Amino acid sequence: QQSQKKRNSILILSTVTALCFLAIYTRNRPQSIDAIATDYFPETADQRLLKWGMPIPEVIEHNLADINEPFTENETPLFFHIPKSGGSTAKQYYGVCMHLVTASQNGIMHGHDQDEELQIVNIPPTSLQRFVNVDVSTREGLQRASYLGFGHANVAEVMFSPYLHNAAAVFEAPTYRGRAFGLFRDPVDREISRFYYKRVAEHEDETTYQPDLNFITIAKYSLTGFWEGNAVVRMLADCKEGQKPRSEDLELAMEIVRRKILVGLMDHMEESIAIFDQYFGFQPGLNFDEQWYMDCRTNKAFGGANHNTKKKKVDPESGTYKNLARRNRYDNELYA
């Protein structure tokens, strides 16, 4: 109950902040946000550093806007994609329902990984879905995107990547920057979902699809080395593969989330998406039809793009649940 109250408080704060921004702000009037930012975020950068004692890496500091800063012309919305936390739903919503030009993993399909110039492509070719011909879901793909000039092209209306540091490095600050947002999920619920997803995700690569998990229970899984905990803290702190996060990594993750990521909650998906839309001023793209949009929201987006009907609930009082929570101690502190 206490955790639910905390999550509700986070959502209310995000809602109030975003709506206050948007009540007086449009992209054509960025100067009017300063007074609101001062009211809600009165600390200077030096004061934040003295309070938290945790400097942010330069690539995040300079290449990603603070969420309270006025928008500038050359910014790309960057969705920080945490696995099994609503990212696939967000992709469906913005790419299919809103018809926005998207940068994700899909842009290199149909041979577009061989393209030598940056361009917008329809995938499949007969579809209305528009992608930039890059793959920003991998470190290698982000390097290629940078080489093709993605960071200063302003071609994507929204991009999706799990690699916040590498994605930030693509932008050419101070003229071109990203502005991050993302959906967060209770860490134990996320791990339970991942376990059942890995069993059936035949379309994924071998690091994700693990059919051997069909032969063990989630109780045994919670005790084995099949997985590493604290995934979100490791992603935010840019930990190396296999590196266990430290308390300093948690502090860094907290500071990055506090300053650099507009937070939504998967448990409040529609409300969070509404905040994102208002904050960024997202508008439907080409060939927009209102009835199509409403049907798409209901049937494709908020119906759950990666919903697994075989997932089972785990009793919060069980040893399995407590094992999963223990393995995600830092992520739980970040989420609390």
N, C-alpha and C positions, 0 to 999 in steps of 0.2 A: 504493500500500500504506500509506504514511504517513497519507494522508487518510482511508483506511478505518479505521485505528487511532484517529484522532481522533474520527471519527463514532461508533465503538463506545464510546469513552470517554465521550462525551457521553450516549449512551443509557444506559450503566451508571450514570453519576452521576444522571441523571434517575430511573432505576428505583429506585436506593437511596434517594434523597431522598424520592420519593413513597411508597415502601413504609414507610420509617421514620415519615413523617408518619402514615400510616394505621394503623400498628401500634398506636398509642396514641390515635388521634384519631377522634372522630365529631363530627357537627355539634352534638350535645348536650353535648360535652365540649371546647369550643374552647380552654379554658385549658391543657390538657395539651400543646398544641403548642409552648408557649413554650420549654421546655427543649430540644426538638429544634431549633427555629429558631435558638436561641443556639449550639448545637453546629455546625450546618451553615452558618449565616449570622451570624457573630458581630459583623459591622461595624454600627455605627450609621449613620444617614443622613448625619451630618456626616463620619464617617470615609470613607464611600463617595464623597462629594463631593470630599474632599481627595485621595483616591486617583485618582479618575477625572477630576476637574476638569470635569465635564459635568452641569450641572443638567438635570433632566427638565422639560419643559413642565408648567405647573400642571395642565392638564386631564388629563394622564396621571398625574402625581404623586398628585393627590387623588382622581380618579374611578376609578382602577383599583387594586385591591389588589396589594401585593407578593405574589409567589408563596409566600413563607415566612410570611406573616401568618396568624394564626388566621382562620378563616371567621367571618363575621357573618351574621345572619339575612337581610339584605336585599341579597344579591349575585346577579348574573346571570352565568353562564358566557358569555364572549365568545370565540368562535373567530375568530382573526385569519386571514382567508381569503386566502392567497397563490395567485394563479392557477396552475393546472397543478402543484399540489403536494399533491394528495390531499384538497382541500376538498370536492369533489363526493362523494367516497367517504364522508367524515365526515358530510355531510348525509344521505346514504342510510342510513348506519348509525344515526344518532341519530333521524332523523325517521321512517324506515320500519321498521327492525328494532327499535329501542328504544321507538318510539311516543311520543317526547318532544314537548312543545309547542315548536315551532321558530319563530324569527324569521329570515327570510332574504328572498329576493326573491319568493317564491311567495305570500306572504300577501295580495297585492293583486289576484290573479287573480280572474276571475269578477265583476268590478265592485267588488271590495272596496276599491279605491283611492278610492272615493267615500264610504266609511263615515265618519261623523262621530264615532264613539265606538270606543274600543279594544275588541276582542273576539277570541275564539278561534274560528276557522272551520275546517271540513273542506274540503280542496281535493284533488281534486274533491269535490263535496258528498257523494258516496257512499263516499268513501275514509275510511280510519281515520287518515290523516295530518292532524295538527292544526297550524295555523299561527296566529300573531298577524297580524292584518290590516294589516301594515305592510311596507314594503320597506326593509330596513336595508343593502342592497347598494349604495346610491347616497347621495351627500351630500344630495340633495333628499329622498329617502325618509327619511333619518335626521332631517331637520328636521321632517317631518310626524310621525314617531314621537314626537319630543320634544313637539310641540304637542299630541298626543293623550294625553300623560302616560305614555308607555312607560317612562321612566326611573324612575318610582316605583311602577309597577303590579305588579312581580314576577309578570308573567303568562307570560313565556317561560322555559322550562327550559334553553334554550340558544339563542344568537343567532350568526349568521354574517355577518361584514362584512369587506371589505378595507380599510376606512377606520378605522384604529384611533383616531386623534385625534377624528374626528367621532363615532364610536360612543361613545367615552368621554364626550364632551360631553353626551350624552343623559342620563346618570345625574345624580342630584341628591345629590352628596356633601355631608356625610359619611354621611348615613343610608343612601343607596342608591348602590351601586358595582357596577362590573363586575370580573370576574376573568378574565384572558386566558389563552388557550392556543392552540396552532397547530402545524401540520405544516410542516416545512421540507424543502427538496429541493436537491440539488446544482444550483447555478445554471446550469451549461451544459446539463445534462440537462433542466432546466426550459425553457430557451430552445429547445432542439431540439423538445421536446414542443409548445411554443406555436406554433412555425412550422408544424408539420403539422396542429395543431388549427385554426389560422386558415384553412387551406385548405378545410376541410370543415364548419365550424361554421355551417351555414345558419340555425340557430335563434337565433343570437346577433345583437347589433346590429352596425351597420356598422363600429364601431371594432374589433370582434373578428373578424368574418367578413370575410376578405380573399381572395376567389377568385382575384385576380390572382397570388397567390403560387403558384398551380398552374403558372405559366409560368416560374418561376425555380427554380434549385436552392438548397439550403440553403447551398452554398458561396458563391453570389452574395449570398444573403440576409445572410450574416455580414459582408458588406462594404458593405451599403447602409444607407440611413437609414430603412428600413421599421420600425425598432424602436429603443427606448431601453433601454440596459442598466441594471444595478443597480436593478432594479425593487423589490426588497425594502427596500433602504436608503432609496430614495426614498419608499416607503410609510411606513416607520417614522419617518423624519425629516419627513414631511408636506411634501415638496418640491412646489413648484408645477409644473404641467404644462410640460414642456420644460426645466425647470431641471436642470442637471447637478449631481449631488451632490458635496460637498466632503469633505475628511477629517473635518471637524467633524460632518458628517451621519453618517458611519460611526461615529464615537465615540458619538453620541447613540443611533443604532440599537443598538449593542452594549450600552449601558447599559439601554435599554428592554427588550431581550431578556433581559438578565441578571437584572433585577429584576422585570419585570412580565409575562413570558410563560412559561408552562410549555411547554417545547419537546418536540415529538415529531418523528420523522424519517419521511419518506415511505418510505424504503428499509426501514424497520422498522415498517410500518403496524400490524400486529396488536399488537405489543408496545407501541407508542405509544398506541394506543386503550385497551389494558388499563391503562396508567398513568393516562390521562385519567379512565377510569371509576372507578378506585380513588381518585384524588385528589379528584374532585368528588363521589364517592358517587352517581354516576348509577345510577338504577334504572329498569327497564322500565316503561312507562306502561300505559295502559288495554288491556284485552283481550290481555294477554300470553300467548303460548303458546310453550313452550320449543322444541318442534320447529320451529315457524315461525321463531323467533329464530335457531336454528342454521342452517337453510336460507338464511335471509335474509343472515346473515353471510357464508356461503360464496358464494352466487350473486349477490347484489346489491351488498353492501358491498365485501368484499375481492376481488371479481372485477374491480373497477375500474369506477366509474360513468361515467367519460369516457374509457375506454380506446380508443385509436386504433390499429387494426391496421395502418394504412398508414405508421406512423412508422418511419423507418429509423435505424439506428445510425450514429454518426459516430466515426471512428477518433480516439482521444485524442491520437495523434501527428500528426494532420493539421493543415494550416494552418487549415482551417475551425474545428476545435475550439479552436485557439489564438486565433483571432479572436474567437470567442464568449466565451472565458475573459477575454480582454483587455477586451472591452466590459462585462464583469461583474466587474471587479477588486474593487470594494468589496463586492459581494455574496459573492464568494469569500472575502474576508477575514472577513466576518460568519459565513459558514458553517463556516469552518475550525475 
